[in-house]
Structure formats: structure tokens, C-alpha cells
Amino acid sequence: RIQDLLATKMLIALGDADTKADAEAGVMDQSPEANAQGPYRLARGRAYFAACQHIADEKNLPFNMTKREVPGVGHSADKMFNSIQVTSYLSQ
């Protein structure tokens, strides 16, 4: 249920340099439906967070998601998970 998703404590961690949509980006859905969400992962993550926040506001539902953008990081799990933005959230 959408209300359960929106109320779940969750971090949406986005690399602010994750802006490639070509072969350098690795496997990434380029279908028209996926591209409607944004041309690259950072845009899609921002759109997802904004859509969730909008639904919560519109339906007056609890919203417990946090978005943090990691400066200078592209599509790198290691750099994301070791960033201060992620480690500080996980230590709360």
C-alpha cells in the first residue's frame, strides 16, 4: 500500500554527478516510459522523491523519506555508501 511505502523510514541517496544516459551509465532503461521519468538516474531519483512527496501531501499521508544528494559522485555504490551524506543518515 502506498501509505506504508510513504511512511517507511527510507533514504533516497542520489549522486549529483550521476547524469550520464549513454553506455558509460551502465545498464539503464531507455524506454520511452523510463525516459519520461528523466533522462538519467539523478533526474529519475529526484522525480521519484518529488512524486512520493506530492502524493503524501495531496492525500495527507505520513511521509518519512529523506533525499540526500552526494556531491561529485556518479554511479558508484562504494562512494555513495561511504559518503558523509549516507553514513550520517545511517547512524541516526
C-alpha positions in Angstrom: 0.0 0.0 0.0 1.2 3.5 -0.9 0.7 4.8 2.6 3.0 2.1 4.0 5.7 3.0 1.5 5.5 6.7 2.2 5.6 6.2 5.9 8.6 3.9 5.9 11.8 5.5 7.0 13.9 5.5 3.9 16.9 7.3 2.4 16.9 8.2 -1.3 20.6 8.7 -1.9 21.5 10.3 -5.2 24.9 11.1 -6.7 24.7 14.6 -8.2 27.1 13.5 -10.9 25.0 10.5 -12.0 24.0 12.3 -15.1 25.1 10.0 -17.9 22.5 8.3 -20.1 24.9 6.6 -22.5 27.0 3.4 -22.4 29.1 4.9 -19.5 26.0 4.8 -17.3 25.9 1.0 -17.4 22.6 -0.8 -17.8 19.9 1.8 -17.8 16.3 1.5 -19.1 16.0 3.9 -22.1 12.4 3.0 -22.9 10.0 5.9 -23.5 8.3 5.2 -20.2 11.6 5.3 -18.3 12.8 8.4 -20.1 9.5 10.1 -19.1 10.8 9.9 -15.5 14.1 11.6 -16.5 17.0 11.2 -18.9 19.4 9.9 -16.3 19.5 8.4 -12.7 19.8 11.7 -10.8 16.8 13.2 -12.6 14.8 10.0 -12.1 15.6 9.9 -8.4 14.6 13.5 -7.9 11.4 12.8 -9.8 10.6 9.7 -7.7 11.2 11.6 -4.5 9.1 14.6 -5.6 6.2 12.3 -6.8 6.2 10.5 -3.4 6.2 13.8 -1.5 3.4 15.1 -3.7 1.2 12.1 -3.1 1.8 12.3 0.7 0.9 16.0 0.7 -2.1 15.5 -1.5 -3.5 12.6 0.5 -2.4 14.0 3.9 -0.3 10.9 4.5 2.8 10.5 6.7 6.0 11.0 4.7 9.2 9.6 6.2 11.5 9.6 3.2 14.7 11.6 3.1 16.6 12.7 0.0 20.3 13.3 0.1 22.5 14.2 -2.8 26.1 13.3 -2.7 28.3 15.9 -4.4 30.7 14.8 -7.1 29.5 11.1 -7.1 28.2 9.4 -10.2 27.0 5.8 -10.4 29.3 4.4 -7.7 27.8 2.3 -4.8 31.1 2.4 -2.9 31.4 6.2 -3.0 27.7 6.6 -2.2 27.7 4.3 0.8 30.9 5.8 2.2 29.8 9.4 1.8 29.0 11.6 4.8 25.5 12.1 3.5 24.7 8.4 3.7 26.8 7.4 6.7 25.3 10.3 8.8 21.8 9.2 7.9 22.5 5.5 8.8 24.0 6.5 12.1 20.8 8.3 13.2 
